[in-house]
Amino acid sequence: MTATQEGSRRRVLADLTPLRTSPHYRRLWFGNTVSWVGQGMTALAISLQVYDITRSPFSVGLVGLFSLVPLIVFGLYGGAVADTVDRRKLGLASATGSAVLSAALATAAFAGFHRVWFLYAIVALQSVCAALNSPARTSMIPRLLPPEQLRAANALNSMTTTFGMLVGPGLGGLVVGLGGYQIAYLVDAVAFSAALYAMWRLPSMLPDRTGAKRASVLDGLRFLATRPNLRMTFFSDFCAMILAHPRALFPVVAVVWYDGDARTTGLLAAAPAVGALLGGVLSGWQGRIRHHGQAILLAVACWGTAIAVFGLTRNLWLGLLLLALAGYSDTVSMIFRNTMMQVAAPDEMRGRLQGVFIVVVAGGPRLGDFLAGSVADLTSPAVAITGGGIACVLAIAVLALYGREFRRYDALNPTA
């Protein structure tokens, strides 16, 4: 490969510089990749086990509720804790808690203890651990890498998450089919060892704090209220996740539009994830973008446009392509939003901002599901999906007009 070809490849594919230059980040990234796959396995295994016990789709649906509520309730609190204590110790403790919970699932399955209430309790406690772990882990990254490498690191992190979401459930179904629930849970517990080792090797990560000893959730929200550029990152995400989120309508669309079945629904659900993974893999070009606010606005507008056109098409493969394009756009937006939060916010606020991010990411799509289902029930799926996409584009256009400073945001001179 010539130097020119190598340079062109780097401009397209993900920038691997953070993995090459920081052993701490490299171990953390690898550990998170392994643990995300394990968590995906466990999530599917729990849903399968609940259905096996109850034969009730409603009971399976409650798994999502028991996962969502603690994540939202403890998301802000976890961010405040991450801005108060040693983030390395918090990451270790919460990851250890997740590993112990997976081991408890495996032990119960080996012992033949099959109780739905036990599975619900484990799911809720796993969400609490995740709400504590995510702000600690994310706020560590700016301490491990220079600012110019954070965008590349966020692209690599997006690949980890999406890879786990794609591979984990499929691998979980295979493992459950071959070895039972206990093997799937045991594999997840062992997978956490990679994340624990990475955390163990990190140096102390005390936040750079001044003033009060304990970080306050309210102080974090007050800080966000005075930082228009950071607020805009959340507002722009709400435009996409609430106004144009058609996931809840995939089962209806699969049957009514494409004369399909559960497999068609699976394809529709997988297409955005495939696009999101490509958004991380093909992220090299993003390193040349200085105006991150403009990139976020354009990416969300592309999401809304892709969703709106998806609502008009009745060709399955074109629909899947549009959903993949939407997923790609969402990852581009997420990479730049995370980078802005890490660079423009002071270290003592990064945990709490990540806590707000967890609440937005967890709650926004659920509100979007409710809105899409309600509008589709009153009108039709086509109106709900296409109308939601158009509403997203219009809303992001209003934000673009209102957020002049956000449009001017320069990565070389970041301001919150």
ROBA-703388 format. One record per residue (C-alpha): x, y negated, z negated; residue in one letter. Coordinates in nm, 2 decimals. Example, Ala and Ser with C-alpha at 12.3 -4.5 7.8 and 13.67 -1.06 7.14 Angstrom:
BEGIN
PT   east  north     up rest
PT   1.23   0.45  -0.78    A
PT   1.37   0.11  -0.71    S
This chain:
BEGIN
PT   east  north     up rest
PT   0.00   0.00   0.00    M
PT   0.14  -0.34   0.10    T
PT   0.16  -0.64  -0.14    A
PT  -0.12  -0.80   0.05    T
PT  -0.34  -0.50   0.02    Q
PT  -0.26  -0.47  -0.35    E
PT  -0.35  -0.84  -0.40    G
PT  -0.68  -0.80  -0.22    S
PT  -0.76  -0.49  -0.43    R
PT  -0.70  -0.68  -0.75    R
PT  -0.92  -0.97  -0.64    R
PT  -1.21  -0.73  -0.60    V
PT  -1.16  -0.46  -0.87    L
PT  -1.17  -0.52  -1.24    A
PT  -0.87  -0.69  -1.39    D
PT  -0.69  -0.44  -1.61    L
PT  -0.44  -0.69  -1.76    T
PT  -0.60  -0.67  -2.11    P
PT  -0.55  -0.29  -2.12    L
PT  -0.19  -0.32  -2.01    R
PT  -0.08  -0.61  -2.24    T
PT  -0.25  -0.52  -2.57    S
PT  -0.22  -0.18  -2.72    P
PT  -0.47  -0.27  -2.99    H
PT  -0.73  -0.37  -2.73    Y
PT  -0.65  -0.06  -2.52    R
PT  -0.72   0.17  -2.82    R
PT  -1.03  -0.02  -2.91    L
PT  -1.16   0.00  -2.55    W
PT  -1.10   0.37  -2.52    F
PT  -1.25   0.44  -2.86    G
PT  -1.56   0.24  -2.78    N
PT  -1.60   0.42  -2.44    T
PT  -1.59   0.76  -2.60    V
PT  -1.83   0.66  -2.89    S
PT  -2.08   0.50  -2.64    W
PT  -2.10   0.83  -2.45    V
PT  -2.15   1.01  -2.78    G
PT  -2.42   0.77  -2.89    Q
PT  -2.60   0.82  -2.56    G
PT  -2.60   1.19  -2.62    M
PT  -2.74   1.15  -2.97    T
PT  -3.01   0.91  -2.86    A
PT  -3.15   1.16  -2.60    L
PT  -3.11   1.45  -2.84    A
PT  -3.31   1.28  -3.11    I
PT  -3.59   1.20  -2.86    S
PT  -3.59   1.56  -2.74    L
PT  -3.60   1.69  -3.09    Q
PT  -3.88   1.47  -3.20    V
PT  -4.09   1.58  -2.91    Y
PT  -4.00   1.94  -2.97    D
PT  -4.13   1.91  -3.33    I
PT  -4.44   1.70  -3.27    T
PT  -4.53   1.74  -2.90    R
PT  -4.64   1.38  -2.92    S
PT  -4.52   1.11  -2.67    P
PT  -4.63   0.85  -2.93    F
PT  -4.39   1.00  -3.19    S
PT  -4.11   0.98  -2.94    V
PT  -4.20   0.62  -2.87    G
PT  -4.16   0.55  -3.25    L
PT  -3.79   0.64  -3.22    V
PT  -3.74   0.32  -3.02    G
PT  -3.93   0.12  -3.28    L
PT  -3.73   0.26  -3.57    F
PT  -3.41   0.17  -3.37    S
PT  -3.52  -0.18  -3.27    L
PT  -3.65  -0.33  -3.59    V
PT  -3.34  -0.28  -3.80    P
PT  -3.12  -0.40  -3.52    L
PT  -3.32  -0.73  -3.50    I
PT  -3.35  -0.77  -3.88    V
PT  -2.99  -0.69  -3.96    F
PT  -2.84  -0.85  -3.64    G
PT  -2.81  -1.20  -3.79    L
PT  -2.70  -1.07  -4.12    Y
PT  -2.43  -0.85  -3.96    G
PT  -2.29  -1.16  -3.79    G
PT  -2.27  -1.35  -4.12    A
PT  -2.09  -1.06  -4.29    V
PT  -1.85  -1.05  -4.00    A
PT  -1.77  -1.42  -4.06    D
PT  -1.71  -1.35  -4.43    T
PT  -1.51  -1.03  -4.48    V
PT  -1.21  -0.87  -4.31    D
PT  -1.36  -0.77  -3.97    R
PT  -1.13  -0.47  -3.94    R
PT  -1.27  -0.33  -4.27    K
PT  -1.62  -0.40  -4.17    L
PT  -1.57  -0.23  -3.84    G
PT  -1.42   0.07  -4.01    L
PT  -1.69   0.10  -4.27    A
PT  -1.98   0.07  -4.02    S
PT  -1.82   0.31  -3.77    A
PT  -1.76   0.55  -4.05    T
PT  -2.13   0.52  -4.15    G
PT  -2.23   0.60  -3.79    S
PT  -2.00   0.91  -3.78    A
PT  -2.14   1.03  -4.12    V
PT  -2.50   0.99  -3.99    L
PT  -2.42   1.19  -3.68    S
PT  -2.26   1.46  -3.90    A
PT  -2.58   1.46  -4.12    A
PT  -2.79   1.52  -3.80    L
PT  -2.56   1.81  -3.71    A
PT  -2.57   1.96  -4.06    T
PT  -2.95   1.94  -4.07    A
PT  -2.98   2.10  -3.73    A
PT  -2.75   2.38  -3.82    F
PT  -2.95   2.44  -4.15    A
PT  -3.28   2.45  -3.96    G
PT  -3.40   2.13  -4.13    F
PT  -3.64   1.99  -3.87    H
PT  -3.83   1.69  -4.01    R
PT  -3.95   1.39  -3.81    V
PT  -3.92   1.15  -4.10    W
PT  -3.55   1.25  -4.15    F
PT  -3.48   1.18  -3.78    L
PT  -3.66   0.84  -3.80    Y
PT  -3.45   0.75  -4.11    A
PT  -3.13   0.84  -3.94    I
PT  -3.22   0.63  -3.64    V
PT  -3.29   0.33  -3.86    A
PT  -2.97   0.37  -4.05    L
PT  -2.77   0.41  -3.72    Q
PT  -2.92   0.07  -3.61    S
PT  -2.81  -0.09  -3.93    V
PT  -2.45   0.03  -3.88    C
PT  -2.46  -0.09  -3.52    A
PT  -2.59  -0.43  -3.63    A
PT  -2.28  -0.46  -3.86    L
PT  -2.03  -0.31  -3.63    N
PT  -2.10  -0.50  -3.31    S
PT  -2.04  -0.86  -3.44    P
PT  -1.72  -0.74  -3.62    A
PT  -1.59  -0.56  -3.31    R
PT  -1.67  -0.83  -3.06    T
PT  -1.53  -1.12  -3.27    S
PT  -1.20  -0.93  -3.30    M
PT  -1.13  -0.94  -2.93    I
PT  -1.04  -1.31  -2.91    P
PT  -0.78  -1.24  -3.18    R
PT  -0.62  -0.96  -2.98    L
PT  -0.60  -1.13  -2.64    L
PT  -0.52  -1.48  -2.51    P
PT  -0.81  -1.69  -2.38    P
PT  -0.73  -1.64  -2.02    E
PT  -0.78  -1.26  -2.05    Q
PT  -1.12  -1.27  -2.23    L
PT  -1.33  -1.27  -1.91    R
PT  -1.14  -0.96  -1.79    A
PT  -1.19  -0.80  -2.13    A
PT  -1.57  -0.87  -2.12    N
PT  -1.59  -0.71  -1.78    A
PT  -1.41  -0.40  -1.91    L
PT  -1.64  -0.39  -2.21    N
PT  -1.95  -0.41  -1.99    S
PT  -1.82  -0.10  -1.80    M
PT  -1.79   0.08  -2.14    T
PT  -2.15   0.01  -2.24    T
PT  -2.30   0.09  -1.90    T
PT  -2.09   0.41  -1.86    F
PT  -2.21   0.53  -2.19    G
PT  -2.57   0.46  -2.10    M
PT  -2.54   0.64  -1.77    L
PT  -2.33   0.94  -1.87    V
PT  -2.43   0.99  -2.23    G
PT  -2.80   1.09  -2.19    P
PT  -2.72   1.32  -1.90    G
PT  -2.44   1.49  -2.09    L
PT  -2.67   1.50  -2.39    G
PT  -2.94   1.69  -2.20    G
PT  -2.68   1.94  -2.07    L
PT  -2.53   2.00  -2.42    V
PT  -2.87   2.04  -2.58    V
PT  -2.97   2.29  -2.32    G
PT  -2.65   2.49  -2.36    L
PT  -2.58   2.47  -2.73    G
PT  -2.87   2.31  -2.91    G
PT  -2.92   1.98  -3.09    Y
PT  -2.66   2.06  -3.35    Q
PT  -2.38   2.07  -3.09    I
PT  -2.48   1.74  -2.94    A
PT  -2.48   1.57  -3.28    Y
PT  -2.15   1.73  -3.37    L
PT  -1.99   1.61  -3.05    V
PT  -2.11   1.25  -3.13    D
PT  -1.96   1.27  -3.48    A
PT  -1.63   1.39  -3.34    V
PT  -1.64   1.12  -3.07    A
PT  -1.65   0.85  -3.34    F
PT  -1.30   0.95  -3.44    S
PT  -1.16   0.77  -3.14    A
PT  -1.32   0.44  -3.25    A
PT  -1.22   0.50  -3.61    L
PT  -0.85   0.55  -3.51    Y
PT  -0.86   0.23  -3.30    A
PT  -1.00   0.03  -3.59    M
PT  -0.75   0.19  -3.83    W
PT  -0.45   0.08  -3.62    R
PT  -0.57  -0.29  -3.61    L
PT  -0.41  -0.55  -3.83    P
PT  -0.62  -0.74  -4.09    S
PT  -0.89  -0.95  -3.92    M
PT  -1.00  -1.21  -4.18    L
PT  -1.20  -1.49  -4.02    P
PT  -1.05  -1.84  -4.01    D
PT  -1.28  -1.99  -4.26    R
PT  -1.29  -2.32  -4.44    T
PT  -1.52  -2.44  -4.72    G
PT  -1.78  -2.20  -4.86    A
PT  -1.67  -1.84  -4.94    K
PT  -1.97  -1.67  -4.79    R
PT  -2.08  -1.74  -4.44    A
PT  -2.44  -1.84  -4.41    S
PT  -2.69  -1.73  -4.14    V
PT  -2.86  -2.07  -4.15    L
PT  -2.52  -2.25  -4.11    D
PT  -2.47  -2.04  -3.79    G
PT  -2.81  -2.14  -3.65    L
PT  -2.74  -2.50  -3.74    R
PT  -2.41  -2.48  -3.56    F
PT  -2.58  -2.33  -3.25    L
PT  -2.84  -2.61  -3.26    A
PT  -2.56  -2.87  -3.21    T
PT  -2.39  -2.69  -2.93    R
PT  -2.59  -2.73  -2.61    P
PT  -2.36  -2.52  -2.38    N
PT  -2.38  -2.22  -2.61    L
PT  -2.76  -2.26  -2.65    R
PT  -2.79  -2.26  -2.27    M
PT  -2.63  -1.92  -2.25    T
PT  -2.92  -1.78  -2.46    F
PT  -3.19  -1.98  -2.28    F
PT  -3.07  -1.85  -1.94    S
PT  -3.07  -1.49  -2.06    D
PT  -3.43  -1.54  -2.19    F
PT  -3.53  -1.65  -1.84    C
PT  -3.42  -1.31  -1.70    A
PT  -3.51  -1.07  -1.98    M
PT  -3.86  -1.21  -2.07    I
PT  -3.99  -1.35  -1.74    L
PT  -3.85  -1.09  -1.50    A
PT  -3.81  -0.76  -1.67    H
PT  -4.01  -0.49  -1.48    P
PT  -3.88  -0.18  -1.67    R
PT  -4.22  -0.11  -1.84    A
PT  -4.39  -0.09  -1.50    L
PT  -4.15   0.17  -1.34    F
PT  -4.37   0.47  -1.42    P
PT  -4.67   0.30  -1.25    V
PT  -4.46   0.17  -0.96    V
PT  -4.31   0.52  -0.90    A
PT  -4.66   0.67  -0.85    V
PT  -4.86   0.39  -0.69    V
PT  -4.60   0.24  -0.46    W
PT  -4.38   0.53  -0.38    Y
PT  -4.61   0.83  -0.43    D
PT  -4.34   0.97  -0.66    G
PT  -4.31   1.14  -1.00    D
PT  -4.09   1.14  -1.31    A
PT  -3.78   1.18  -1.10    R
PT  -3.87   0.86  -0.90    T
PT  -3.91   0.68  -1.23    T
PT  -3.57   0.80  -1.33    G
PT  -3.42   0.66  -1.01    L
PT  -3.58   0.33  -1.07    L
PT  -3.45   0.32  -1.43    A
PT  -3.10   0.42  -1.32    A
PT  -3.06   0.17  -1.03    A
PT  -3.00  -0.14  -1.25    P
PT  -2.75   0.05  -1.46    A
PT  -2.56   0.16  -1.15    V
PT  -2.56  -0.20  -1.04    G
PT  -2.44  -0.31  -1.38    A
PT  -2.15  -0.07  -1.38    L
PT  -2.05  -0.20  -1.03    L
PT  -2.07  -0.55  -1.18    G
PT  -1.78  -0.45  -1.41    G
PT  -1.58  -0.24  -1.17    V
PT  -1.60  -0.51  -0.89    L
PT  -1.53  -0.81  -1.12    S
PT  -1.19  -0.91  -1.00    G
PT  -1.32  -1.21  -0.81    W
PT  -1.46  -1.36  -1.12    Q
PT  -1.11  -1.46  -1.24    G
PT  -1.11  -1.74  -0.98    R
PT  -1.43  -1.90  -1.13    I
PT  -1.37  -2.20  -1.35    R
PT  -1.73  -2.33  -1.39    H
PT  -1.88  -2.05  -1.59    H
PT  -2.21  -2.24  -1.65    G
PT  -2.28  -2.26  -1.28    Q
PT  -2.19  -1.89  -1.24    A
PT  -2.44  -1.80  -1.51    I
PT  -2.72  -2.00  -1.35    L
PT  -2.65  -1.85  -1.01    L
PT  -2.64  -1.50  -1.14    A
PT  -2.97  -1.53  -1.33    V
PT  -3.13  -1.69  -1.01    A
PT  -3.00  -1.38  -0.81    C
PT  -3.16  -1.15  -1.07    W
PT  -3.49  -1.33  -1.04    G
PT  -3.48  -1.33  -0.66    T
PT  -3.39  -0.96  -0.65    A
PT  -3.68  -0.87  -0.88    I
PT  -3.93  -1.09  -0.69    A
PT  -3.84  -0.92  -0.36    V
PT  -3.85  -0.58  -0.53    F
PT  -4.21  -0.66  -0.61    G
PT  -4.29  -0.70  -0.24    L
PT  -4.11  -0.40  -0.09    T
PT  -4.27  -0.05  -0.06    R
PT  -3.96   0.13   0.06    N
PT  -3.80   0.33  -0.22    L
PT  -3.43   0.29  -0.11    W
PT  -3.46  -0.08  -0.05    L
PT  -3.63  -0.11  -0.39    G
PT  -3.34   0.08  -0.55    L
PT  -3.09  -0.14  -0.37    L
PT  -3.27  -0.46  -0.50    L
PT  -3.27  -0.32  -0.86    L
PT  -2.90  -0.24  -0.83    A
PT  -2.84  -0.60  -0.71    L
PT  -3.03  -0.72  -1.01    A
PT  -2.82  -0.51  -1.25    G
PT  -2.50  -0.64  -1.09    Y
PT  -2.62  -1.00  -1.13    S
PT  -2.71  -0.93  -1.50    D
PT  -2.36  -0.81  -1.57    T
PT  -2.20  -1.11  -1.40    V
PT  -2.41  -1.33  -1.62    S
PT  -2.33  -1.13  -1.93    M
PT  -1.96  -1.14  -1.87    I
PT  -1.95  -1.52  -1.84    F
PT  -2.19  -1.57  -2.13    R
PT  -1.98  -1.36  -2.36    N
PT  -1.66  -1.53  -2.25    T
PT  -1.81  -1.88  -2.32    M
PT  -1.92  -1.77  -2.67    M
PT  -1.57  -1.63  -2.75    Q
PT  -1.38  -1.92  -2.61    V
PT  -1.59  -2.23  -2.69    A
PT  -1.69  -2.12  -3.05    A
PT  -1.45  -2.14  -3.35    P
PT  -1.34  -1.81  -3.50    D
PT  -1.54  -1.87  -3.82    E
PT  -1.87  -1.87  -3.61    M
PT  -1.80  -1.59  -3.37    R
PT  -1.96  -1.32  -3.58    G
PT  -2.28  -1.51  -3.63    R
PT  -2.31  -1.60  -3.27    L
PT  -2.27  -1.24  -3.18    Q
PT  -2.55  -1.16  -3.43    G
PT  -2.78  -1.40  -3.24    V
PT  -2.67  -1.23  -2.92    F
PT  -2.77  -0.89  -3.06    I
PT  -3.12  -1.02  -3.15    V
PT  -3.16  -1.18  -2.80    V
PT  -3.04  -0.86  -2.62    V
PT  -3.25  -0.63  -2.84    A
PT  -3.57  -0.84  -2.85    G
PT  -3.57  -1.02  -2.51    G
PT  -3.63  -0.70  -2.30    P
PT  -3.90  -0.58  -2.53    R
PT  -4.09  -0.91  -2.50    L
PT  -4.03  -0.88  -2.12    G
PT  -4.19  -0.53  -2.13    D
PT  -4.49  -0.66  -2.31    F
PT  -4.53  -0.96  -2.08    L
PT  -4.50  -0.75  -1.76    A
PT  -4.74  -0.49  -1.89    G
PT  -4.99  -0.75  -1.99    S
PT  -4.98  -0.94  -1.66    V
PT  -5.00  -0.61  -1.46    A
PT  -5.30  -0.51  -1.66    D
PT  -5.48  -0.84  -1.59    L
PT  -5.37  -0.86  -1.22    T
PT  -5.15  -0.59  -1.06    S
PT  -4.79  -0.46  -1.09    P
PT  -4.70  -0.65  -0.77    A
PT  -4.82  -0.98  -0.92    V
PT  -4.64  -0.91  -1.25    A
PT  -4.31  -0.82  -1.09    I
PT  -4.30  -1.07  -0.80    T
PT  -4.45  -1.35  -1.01    G
PT  -4.21  -1.28  -1.29    G
PT  -3.91  -1.30  -1.05    G
PT  -4.04  -1.63  -0.91    I
PT  -4.10  -1.77  -1.27    A
PT  -3.74  -1.67  -1.36    C
PT  -3.60  -1.86  -1.06    V
PT  -3.81  -2.17  -1.14    L
PT  -3.72  -2.16  -1.51    A
PT  -3.35  -2.13  -1.43    I
PT  -3.38  -2.42  -1.19    A
PT  -3.53  -2.64  -1.46    V
PT  -3.25  -2.54  -1.70    L
PT  -3.00  -2.63  -1.42    A
PT  -3.16  -2.98  -1.39    L
PT  -3.17  -3.02  -1.77    Y
PT  -2.82  -2.88  -1.85    G
PT  -2.59  -3.11  -1.67    R
PT  -2.30  -3.04  -1.91    E
PT  -2.36  -2.67  -1.88    F
PT  -2.32  -2.70  -1.50    R
PT  -2.00  -2.89  -1.56    R
PT  -1.85  -2.65  -1.81    Y
PT  -1.49  -2.58  -1.72    D
PT  -1.31  -2.27  -1.85    A
PT  -0.99  -2.47  -1.86    L
PT  -1.14  -2.72  -2.09    N
PT  -1.41  -2.53  -2.28    P
PT  -1.66  -2.72  -2.50    T
PT  -1.95  -2.57  -2.70    A
